[in-house]
Amino acid sequence: MERRERGTAWRDAIPAERLPEHAGAASKGGEDRHELNTHGRRQVAAARLGASSRPSKGTEGSRANGAWAARERSARGRKAAGYGAVSPETIHRRRGEGCAQNMVRAERNDFHRVASLDERDHAILLSLLKHKVLTTHHIKALFFRSCRRCQHRMKELRNLGFISSFVPARGFGEGRPPACFILTKTGLSEIADAKGVRASDLSWVPDHSYRSSQMLAHRLGVNAFFCALAEASRAHERHCLVTWRPEHWVRTKAAEVKPDGFGRYLHPGGACEFYLEYDRGTEAFGALARKLEGYLRLAAGWTEDRDLTGFPNLLLIVPEGVREGEVGSALRHAIGSVHVSGSLATSFPLYVANEEHLTEIGVLGPAWRHLTTDSDRLLLLDLPARLRDLYRSNRCLGRHWTDDHPGHRRRIAPASSPPRFPVLIREGSR
C-alpha cells in the first residue's frame, strides 16, 4: 500500500505527455511492482525538476508560463549543442550578458570582413565609381575567372553595404538579364579611406534611378564593348587594354565633344587610341550631324598644318547596317557645315560598325568601315596606331590579377569563358 501511494504521488507530479508509456500501462493494469527502467528514472527526475520550477496556474502563472518554456527550450538547446545542462535561473541571469556578447561578436566579425577587403575588391569599387553601373558579366570579365565566384563575392560586398544591385526590366521573350551593380555611400567612404581623401572630393552622384533610366541600355552597351576588349586581349599574346576612361573624364570643356569613352588598346603593331560613340539609333539626323561637326572642329584644330597624325580614331557602333548609311549622310552634311578641306575630310579617322556584325565576328574581327573612303572593313589592329613603346603594358585591364606577379596566386586565367563578342581574327593578320 505504501508503495502504491508513492507511485501515485510521482504520477500526479508529471504532466500527461511526460509519462513513459509503460508507466501508464502499469497504472491501468495494477502492476505496481513493475520497476522503472533507466529511461523512466531520467524522465521522473526531469519531471520533478519541472514541477518545482514551473509556475502554477492562474493570472500571474500564465504570464510567466511563456518565459518558463523559453528558458527550458534554451537549456535543452545548449545541452544538445554540447554546453551541458544549464538551469533556467542561470539562463535568465545571463540573458542580457549574452545579448551584449553577441552584438560585440557580430561587430567584430563585420570588422574582420571589412578588413579583409583586398586589392581586387577596392578595384571593383573604384570601377563602379568610374563607370557608374556594371553587370555581373562585366565584373567577371575584368576581375574573375569564374562567374560563380564573381556572383558570390559581389553578394558579400552587397551584404556589407558597399554596393547595391538591381535587375533591369526585360522585354517579352527575353531571358533574365544579369544583375546590375552600383556603388553606395558606404562603398564611397571605403574608397575615400583607401585613397586618404574625403568622400566629398570624389565625383560621385547616387544613381538610384538607373532601374528606370532610359540611359541604362546605352551605358551598359558602352561598358560591354570595353569589357569585351579586355576579355579578348587575354586570348592573344602582347595584347592589352591599358586604358578605359569614362565619358565625364574625356569630354571637352565646352562640351562640343562628349564621347561615350576613350580607350587605348596595345597590340604588336602599335597602340590604337580611340573615342567610342555607342549609337542606339535614337538620335535624329540633325543631332547626329551636330555631334560629328564637333569632332571635325576638334580635328581641324589638332595641328596648324591639319595633320591628323596621332589624332584618336572615332569608333561609332550602330545597331544595324541601315544606320551606317544614315551616319554617312550625317558626316557629309557635317563636312559641308564646317567647311573643312578635302584632305582633312578624307583623312578623318571615322570608322563605323554595326552591332549585329560585331557580335557575330567579335571586337577584334574585320568590322570597321572607313566612311570617308568607303573602304573594306578593317580589323581593330589595322586602324591607325601610335608607337607601342610610348605606353607601359604592365597594368592591363583584366590581366593584372594574373600577370603582375608570376609567383602570386592567380586570380584570372589567361583564357576565360567565351566573351559576349567572340574573338575572331582572319588568317595572316597580326
PARO-507375 format. One line per field, with one value per residue (C-alpha): x, y, z; residue in one letter; residue number from 1. Coordinates in Angstrom, 3 decimals. Each point is the difference from the previous one (the first is absolute). Layout:
u <- [X_...] $
v <- [Y_...] $
w <- [Z_...] $
type <- [A_...] $
seq <- [NUM_...] $
# end
This chain:
u <- [0.000_2.839_1.627_-3.249_-0.376_3.523_-0.670_-3.157_1.875_2.647_-2.592_-2.043_3.095_0.742_-2.015_-1.836_2.298_3.076_-1.130_1.856_-2.202_0.642_-0.910_-3.505_-0.477_1.138_-2.511_-2.862_0.882_0.820_3.548_1.473_2.996_1.333_3.306_0.953_2.826_2.815_-1.929_-2.924_2.148_1.481_-3.441_-1.147_2.925_-0.677_-3.681_0.770_2.304_-2.660_-2.720_2.080_0.958_-3.087_-2.405_-3.429_-3.214_-1.702_0.438_3.576_0.897_-1.324_2.018_3.194_-0.790_1.419_3.235_0.389_-0.462_2.533_2.585_-0.582_0.381_3.200_1.371_-0.801_1.612_3.211_0.147_-0.503_2.767_2.440_-0.036_-1.423_-3.097_-0.698_-2.661_-2.763_1.147_3.489_-1.419_-2.206_2.945_2.287_-2.558_1.090_3.644_-0.456_-1.687_2.856_2.551_-1.847_-0.061_3.716_0.703_-2.072_1.787_3.352_-0.932_-1.104_3.250_2.066_-2.001_0.526_3.666_0.321_-0.774_2.910_1.330_-2.488_-2.966_1.208_0.482_-3.604_-1.285_2.176_-1.327_-3.560_0.940_1.444_-2.526_-3.178_-1.584_1.457_-1.685_1.150_1.456_1.968_1.524_0.768_1.807_2.148_0.705_-0.978_0.539_-3.158_-3.448_-1.138_2.868_-0.829_-3.643_1.004_2.424_-2.377_-2.677_2.403_0.838_-3.698_-0.765_2.719_-1.681_2.800_-2.096_-3.635_-1.557_-3.116_-1.245_-1.066_-3.311_-0.161_-2.011_-2.436_1.743_3.345_1.846_0.822_2.604_3.091_-0.026_1.211_2.195_0.461_2.112_-1.517_0.997_1.716_2.063_0.873_1.278_2.105_1.617_0.627_1.666_2.179_1.067_0.422_-2.423_-3.419_-3.074_-1.193_3.134_-1.080_-2.326_-2.926_-3.706_-2.412_-1.450_-3.042_-2.118_1.864_-2.661_-2.449_2.503_-0.212_3.801_0.601_0.093_2.365_2.431_-0.062_0.761_3.035_1.305_-0.597_2.272_2.931_-0.407_-0.095_3.313_1.524_-1.313_1.290_3.476_0.608_-0.243_2.915_3.612_1.162_-3.573_-1.148_-2.820_2.086_-2.399_-3.752_-1.259_-3.688_-1.946_0.338_3.792_0.543_-2.617_1.259_-0.492_-2.575_-1.693_0.272_1.358_-1.492_1.181_-1.479_3.503_3.669_2.156_3.575_0.556_3.576_0.901_3.219_-0.601_-0.324_-2.429_-3.491_-1.615_-3.665_-3.071_-3.091_-3.492_-2.710_-3.049_-3.300_-1.759_-2.042_1.673_-1.534_1.976_0.675_1.321_2.268_1.364_0.718_1.870_2.253_0.530_1.529_2.508_0.871_0.734_2.161_1.924_0.386_1.690_2.167_3.076_0.659_0.687_-3.118_2.032_-2.073_2.929_-0.623_-3.655_-2.070_-2.236_-3.737_-1.763_-3.752_-2.123_-3.511_-2.734_-0.330_1.332_-2.689_1.170_3.488_-1.411_-1.672_3.319_1.665_-2.606_0.402_3.775_-0.284_-2.403_2.428_2.935_-1.976_-1.028_3.505_1.617_3.015_2.450_-0.195_3.233_-1.210_-3.357_1.678_2.447_-2.560_0.197_-3.706_-0.714_-3.454_-1.170_-3.454_-0.618_-1.538_3.180_2.221_-1.766_0.449_3.712_1.312_1.577_3.326_-1.543_-0.283_-2.991_1.106_-0.701_1.638_-2.920_1.875_1.726_-2.599_2.775_-0.260_-0.643_3.117_1.188_0.466_3.675_0.123_-1.242_2.491_2.167_2.779_3.279_-0.528_3.208_-1.579_-2.213_0.557_-1.963_0.508_-3.445_-2.272_-3.671_-1.179_3.524_1.652_-1.213_1.833_3.149_1.134_1.878_0.759_0.425_-3.260_-3.129_-1.826_-3.383_-0.823_1.086_1.452_-2.975_-3.421_-3.498_-1.170_-0.695_-3.115_1.787_1.961_3.672_0.540_2.998_0.499_3.034_3.152_-0.988_2.007] $
v <- [0.000_2.323_-0.741_0.727_3.416_0.914_-0.921_2.103_3.006_0.096_-0.702_3.012_2.204_-0.893_1.520_-2.528_0.451_-0.722_-3.391_-2.949_-2.358_-2.965_2.117_0.678_-3.663_-1.002_2.309_-1.323_-3.632_0.381_-1.269_2.180_-2.188_0.747_1.806_3.007_-0.456_2.467_2.072_0.266_1.171_2.781_1.192_-0.083_2.172_2.460_0.121_0.726_2.841_1.357_-0.233_1.926_2.826_0.247_2.795_-0.904_0.659_3.332_3.518_0.518_-3.592_0.178_3.157_-1.705_-3.236_1.237_1.178_-3.351_-1.907_2.226_-0.572_-3.731_-0.112_2.036_-2.398_-2.993_1.727_0.716_-3.579_-1.331_2.293_-1.434_2.708_-2.237_0.541_3.567_0.899_2.452_2.406_0.125_0.643_2.784_1.582_-0.107_1.078_3.642_-0.942_-2.406_2.668_2.422_-2.673_-0.900_3.648_0.382_-3.248_1.081_3.371_-1.769_-2.356_2.920_1.815_-3.027_-0.345_3.668_-0.229_-2.985_2.133_-0.542_1.878_-1.601_1.043_3.589_-0.143_-1.177_2.883_2.450_-1.340_0.553_3.555_0.636_-1.775_0.427_-3.406_-3.402_-3.353_-3.348_-0.864_3.255_-0.502_-3.622_0.973_2.519_-1.650_-3.677_-3.301_-1.691_1.518_-1.871_1.438_3.461_-0.326_-1.220_2.857_2.644_-1.353_0.367_3.590_0.734_-1.493_2.187_3.034_1.052_-0.524_-0.264_-2.098_-0.210_-2.002_2.145_-0.492_-2.483_-0.125_-2.663_-3.283_1.109_-1.928_1.261_2.775_0.004_2.002_3.592_1.376_3.603_1.571_1.031_2.731_-2.592_-1.162_3.601_0.465_-3.148_1.345_3.367_-1.698_-2.097_3.085_2.160_2.669_1.234_-1.625_3.428_0.305_-2.946_0.593_-2.207_0.512_-2.601_-1.786_-1.634_0.900_-2.313_-2.666_2.138_2.146_0.091_0.380_-3.359_-2.004_2.567_-0.079_-3.792_-0.220_2.270_-1.953_-3.298_1.030_0.936_-3.114_-2.116_1.557_-0.864_-3.554_-0.326_1.292_-2.956_-2.408_1.581_0.537_3.624_1.295_2.331_2.424_2.411_2.966_0.382_3.436_0.818_2.811_2.592_-0.357_0.743_2.564_3.412_3.057_1.494_-3.412_0.170_-3.537_-2.436_-3.511_-2.951_-1.125_0.028_-3.091_-0.967_-3.523_-1.283_-2.699_-1.048_2.586_3.007_1.782_0.640_3.004_0.679_1.908_-2.190_1.096_-2.568_0.877_-1.781_1.597_2.363_3.277_2.041_0.867_3.566_-1.055_-2.595_2.555_2.523_-2.659_-0.710_3.736_0.217_-2.738_1.658_3.311_-1.803_-1.704_3.292_1.606_-3.014_1.481_3.141_-1.918_-2.144_-3.176_-2.579_-2.186_-1.075_1.063_-2.742_-2.090_0.558_-3.371_0.166_-3.065_-0.010_-2.591_-1.177_0.469_2.470_2.407_-0.016_1.703_2.650_0.693_0.442_2.565_1.852_0.069_1.571_2.598_0.781_0.381_2.523_1.932_0.253_0.714_-2.250_-0.629_-3.080_-1.463_0.327_-1.535_-2.938_-0.669_0.465_-3.329_-0.807_-3.742_-1.494_-3.521_-1.404_-2.027_-2.938_-0.535_0.763_-2.578_-2.597_0.452_1.512_3.265_-0.944_-1.125_1.960_2.132_3.622_1.938_3.353_2.187_2.759_-2.454_-2.799_-2.594_-3.649_-0.852_0.004_-1.625_2.076_-0.948_1.596_3.416_2.908_-0.506_1.714_-1.533_-2.683_0.889_3.219_-1.893_-2.511_-3.229_-1.412_1.081_-1.439_-0.005_-3.515_-1.441_1.772_-2.650_-2.684_1.460_2.687_-2.381_-3.452_-1.518_1.437_-2.104_0.371_1.623_0.001_-2.528_1.250_-1.568_0.263_-0.898_1.217_3.758_1.712_0.968_-3.065_0.390_-0.663_1.151_-0.922_-2.018_1.931_2.969_1.197] $
w <- [0.000_0.833_-3.324_-1.829_1.658_-0.877_-3.619_-0.085_1.360_-2.722_-2.713_1.110_-0.160_-3.656_-2.863_-2.129_-2.989_2.160_1.288_-1.524_-1.911_2.309_3.061_-1.325_-0.814_3.478_1.716_-2.091_0.540_3.662_-0.390_2.736_0.544_-3.502_0.472_-2.147_-2.449_-0.441_-2.535_2.372_2.906_-2.146_-0.979_3.616_1.054_-2.809_0.942_3.655_-1.025_-2.339_2.624_2.511_-2.406_-2.207_1.069_1.274_-1.870_0.281_-1.339_1.154_-0.775_-3.560_-0.601_1.146_-1.812_-3.318_1.619_1.790_-3.276_-1.765_2.728_-0.133_-3.795_0.221_2.594_-2.194_-2.994_1.901_1.228_-3.544_-1.273_2.529_2.665_2.695_2.088_1.091_2.507_-1.010_2.707_-1.500_-3.472_1.322_1.809_-3.061_-2.605_-0.154_0.129_-2.932_-2.152_0.581_-0.840_-3.186_-1.095_0.635_-1.820_-3.012_-0.159_0.252_-2.862_-2.171_0.781_-1.032_-3.206_-0.827_0.893_-2.349_-3.077_-2.351_-3.000_-2.349_2.165_0.023_-3.779_-0.403_2.111_-1.926_-3.327_1.186_0.956_-3.472_-2.198_2.099_-0.622_-0.901_-0.439_1.326_-3.424_-0.136_3.443_-0.742_-3.228_1.869_3.337_0.200_-1.726_1.277_-0.357_3.115_2.033_-1.337_1.053_3.464_0.637_-1.304_2.330_2.929_-0.949_-0.324_3.424_1.490_-1.520_-2.388_-3.127_-0.992_-2.766_-2.108_-2.976_-2.980_-1.727_-2.854_-3.176_-1.070_-0.778_1.390_2.661_3.457_-0.360_2.222_3.206_-0.131_2.786_1.134_2.735_3.326_2.418_2.194_-2.973_-0.780_3.569_-0.354_-3.184_1.660_2.987_-2.311_-1.959_3.094_-1.216_1.014_-1.502_-1.161_-2.160_-2.149_-2.916_0.943_-0.421_1.379_-3.007_1.547_-3.034_-2.375_0.363_-1.988_-1.900_-3.786_-0.115_1.691_-3.253_-1.536_2.900_0.212_-3.728_0.357_2.979_-1.805_-2.888_2.224_2.148_-3.169_-1.073_3.376_-0.343_-3.557_0.883_2.306_-2.919_-1.904_0.935_0.360_-0.208_2.736_0.745_2.016_0.211_0.409_0.912_0.466_-1.621_2.760_-0.120_-3.696_-1.024_-1.074_2.198_-2.338_-0.311_-3.797_0.051_2.473_-0.873_1.846_0.888_-0.909_-0.416_-0.747_-1.298_-0.321_-2.529_-1.783_-2.724_2.315_2.307_-1.354_1.685_-0.591_1.044_0.209_-0.952_0.697_-2.091_0.651_-2.954_2.147_-1.048_-2.786_-3.121_1.156_3.426_-1.603_-2.490_2.770_1.955_-2.988_-0.547_3.487_-0.843_-3.311_1.731_2.532_-2.812_-1.908_2.998_0.774_-1.744_-2.004_-3.218_0.632_0.232_1.898_0.991_3.573_-0.035_1.681_-2.221_0.298_0.294_-0.448_0.776_-1.472_0.538_-3.636_-3.519_-1.049_2.664_-1.540_-3.076_2.156_1.752_-3.414_-1.021_3.311_-0.492_-3.465_1.386_2.845_-2.397_-2.018_3.125_1.478_-3.417_0.565_-2.784_-2.176_1.381_3.571_-0.839_-1.719_2.836_2.776_1.909_0.378_-0.006_0.372_0.840_0.641_3.117_-1.821_-2.020_2.970_2.150_-2.716_-0.755_3.255_1.082_-1.565_-3.283_-3.286_0.977_-0.482_-3.206_-0.774_-1.042_-1.846_-2.356_0.133_0.266_0.906_3.612_2.124_3.183_3.109_-0.335_-3.497_1.117_0.297_3.077_1.899_1.148_2.607_1.855_1.248_2.437_2.745_-0.168_3.486_1.213_-2.667_0.871_0.672_0.184_2.918_2.438_-2.018_-1.494_2.447_2.298_-1.455_3.451_1.326_0.322_-3.288_0.001_-3.736_-2.591_-3.314_-1.816_1.593_-1.143_-3.447_0.046_-1.258_-3.209_-1.193_-0.843_-3.699_-2.040_-3.634_-1.044_-0.720_2.166_2.926] $
type <- [M_E_R_R_E_R_G_T_A_W_R_D_A_I_P_A_E_R_L_P_E_H_A_G_A_A_S_K_G_G_E_D_R_H_E_L_N_T_H_G_R_R_Q_V_A_A_A_R_L_G_A_S_S_R_P_S_K_G_T_E_G_S_R_A_N_G_A_W_A_A_R_E_R_S_A_R_G_R_K_A_A_G_Y_G_A_V_S_P_E_T_I_H_R_R_R_G_E_G_C_A_Q_N_M_V_R_A_E_R_N_D_F_H_R_V_A_S_L_D_E_R_D_H_A_I_L_L_S_L_L_K_H_K_V_L_T_T_H_H_I_K_A_L_F_F_R_S_C_R_R_C_Q_H_R_M_K_E_L_R_N_L_G_F_I_S_S_F_V_P_A_R_G_F_G_E_G_R_P_P_A_C_F_I_L_T_K_T_G_L_S_E_I_A_D_A_K_G_V_R_A_S_D_L_S_W_V_P_D_H_S_Y_R_S_S_Q_M_L_A_H_R_L_G_V_N_A_F_F_C_A_L_A_E_A_S_R_A_H_E_R_H_C_L_V_T_W_R_P_E_H_W_V_R_T_K_A_A_E_V_K_P_D_G_F_G_R_Y_L_H_P_G_G_A_C_E_F_Y_L_E_Y_D_R_G_T_E_A_F_G_A_L_A_R_K_L_E_G_Y_L_R_L_A_A_G_W_T_E_D_R_D_L_T_G_F_P_N_L_L_L_I_V_P_E_G_V_R_E_G_E_V_G_S_A_L_R_H_A_I_G_S_V_H_V_S_G_S_L_A_T_S_F_P_L_Y_V_A_N_E_E_H_L_T_E_I_G_V_L_G_P_A_W_R_H_L_T_T_D_S_D_R_L_L_L_L_D_L_P_A_R_L_R_D_L_Y_R_S_N_R_C_L_G_R_H_W_T_D_D_H_P_G_H_R_R_R_I_A_P_A_S_S_P_P_R_F_P_V_L_I_R_E_G_S_R] $
seq <- [1_2_3_4_5_6_7_8_9_10_11_12_13_14_15_16_17_18_19_20_21_22_23_24_25_26_27_28_29_30_31_32_33_34_35_36_37_38_39_40_41_42_43_44_45_46_47_48_49_50_51_52_53_54_55_56_57_58_59_60_61_62_63_64_65_66_67_68_69_70_71_72_73_74_75_76_77_78_79_80_81_82_83_84_85_86_87_88_89_90_91_92_93_94_95_96_97_98_99_100_101_102_103_104_105_106_107_108_109_110_111_112_113_114_115_116_117_118_119_120_121_122_123_124_125_126_127_128_129_130_131_132_133_134_135_136_137_138_139_140_141_142_143_144_145_146_147_148_149_150_151_152_153_154_155_156_157_158_159_160_161_162_163_164_165_166_167_168_169_170_171_172_173_174_175_176_177_178_179_180_181_182_183_184_185_186_187_188_189_190_191_192_193_194_195_196_197_198_199_200_201_202_203_204_205_206_207_208_209_210_211_212_213_214_215_216_217_218_219_220_221_222_223_224_225_226_227_228_229_230_231_232_233_234_235_236_237_238_239_240_241_242_243_244_245_246_247_248_249_250_251_252_253_254_255_256_257_258_259_260_261_262_263_264_265_266_267_268_269_270_271_272_273_274_275_276_277_278_279_280_281_282_283_284_285_286_287_288_289_290_291_292_293_294_295_296_297_298_299_300_301_302_303_304_305_306_307_308_309_310_311_312_313_314_315_316_317_318_319_320_321_322_323_324_325_326_327_328_329_330_331_332_333_334_335_336_337_338_339_340_341_342_343_344_345_346_347_348_349_350_351_352_353_354_355_356_357_358_359_360_361_362_363_364_365_366_367_368_369_370_371_372_373_374_375_376_377_378_379_380_381_382_383_384_385_386_387_388_389_390_391_392_393_394_395_396_397_398_399_400_401_402_403_404_405_406_407_408_409_410_411_412_413_414_415_416_417_418_419_420_421_422_423_424_425_426_427_428_429_430] $
# end
